[in-house]
Amino acid sequence: MTMWIGEQEIEDLAIGAALLGTGGGGDPYLGKLMVQKAIRKNGPIKMIDPTEVPDDELVIPTAMMGAPTIMVEKIPNGDESLKSLQLVEEQLGKKAYATMPIECGGLNSTIPFVVASELGIPVVDGDGMGRAFPELNMETFNIYGVNGTPMGLYNERGDKCLLTTLDNKMLEHISRGIAIRMGGACHIALYGMSGTDVRRTAIPNTISLCIKLGRAIRQAGEGKQDVIKAIEHITENSIYGKSVVLFQGKVVDVERRSTDGFVRGKAIVEGFDNFEGEELVVEFQNENLVAKVDDHTIAIVPDLISFLDLETGSPITTEGLRYGFRVTCIGIPTPDIMRSEKALQVWGPRDFGYDMEYQKIEEIYDTRREKV
């Protein structure tokens, strides 16, 4: 269903995408400001359902890549992703009918709206991850047969690159090195595909879901229980599963380092109230990957692990997490398309260096821990 996206919808999208982004995808505040400026200039932006894209029309997703912490200081000009898309258009000899996100997460859920606003084209309501992941081959587009190249890369200085690779794993490997040399982060366009392939490979309606989640969090007020219940209700009635509270406590340590084009580290949370005497450790690579309480795994990638500010219910990104924050950690079962055997060969726990098999959060979550 077609939606017209104005400034309030972008406000809500930034909140909801930070939640489904599991801590990654870039600073949602920066992306929100960029889109709202574009809307004030060009008017509301059209967002269409995947079923509304004609079979043979071209859709080119747009995004940023690199370490999210870099983007906090390396502010974009605003036209980098658009110019990346134009590099791909020139190579393919065809104009894009629409653009779309490659992931549900922070800045990367909003960048396509900047591009769409400037070009006067729609954004497709869907993405290729249903959350955020750190690597470009970790896409349903890749898993279900879409070639990621030609890929355009562009940075704020005007450096640009058009990349063609034999497979999408090599696309990630080579483009990561380019992004590092472009200053640790750059803007990209890739996975150009037909409307038919969009419907076959994308996770549908995730952007409108982000808007719905963001609106619910904003309207729930400051009552933490109201925010948690709103998220539970919306996720339970979506292609995701019902969210669960994993932990509540105070952040007592955050280890964070930028290396190899990623932000890697962990957050340690000391439990209080019903979680008194327990310790939560969440490890991340751009995004939150595994949650453990006293060395017992309670949630693991590709299921979603997100932090909320305990008082306001607002999602917190990995680069925004700080010592002393009082937080709620929630888990959300990922959509079924993310749990196929082919999918788990690309983004299962072993692909992130964990010597364990994936288990669904519904199976490993002890309902007796749901103390909130």
Buried (B, 14 or more C-beta within 10 A) or exposed (E): EEBEBBEBBBBBBBBBBBBBBBBBBBBBBBBBBBBBBBBEEEEBBBBBBBEBBEEEBBBBBBBBBBBBBBBBEBEBEBBBBBBBBBBBBEBEEBEBBBBBBBBBBBBBBBBBBBBBBBBEBBBBBBBBBBBBBBBBBBBBBBBBEBBBBBBBBBBBEEBBBBBEBEEBBBBBBBBBEBBBEBBBBBBBBBBBBBBEBBBBBBBBBBBBBBBBBBBBBBEBEEEBEBBBBBBBEBBEEBBBBBBBBBBBBBBEEBEBEBEEBBBBBBBBBBBBEEBEEBBBBBBBBBBBBBBBBEEEBBBBBBBBBBBBBBBBBBBBBBBBBEEEBBBBBBBBBBBEBBBEEEBBEBBBBEBBEBEEEBBBBEEBBEEEBEEB
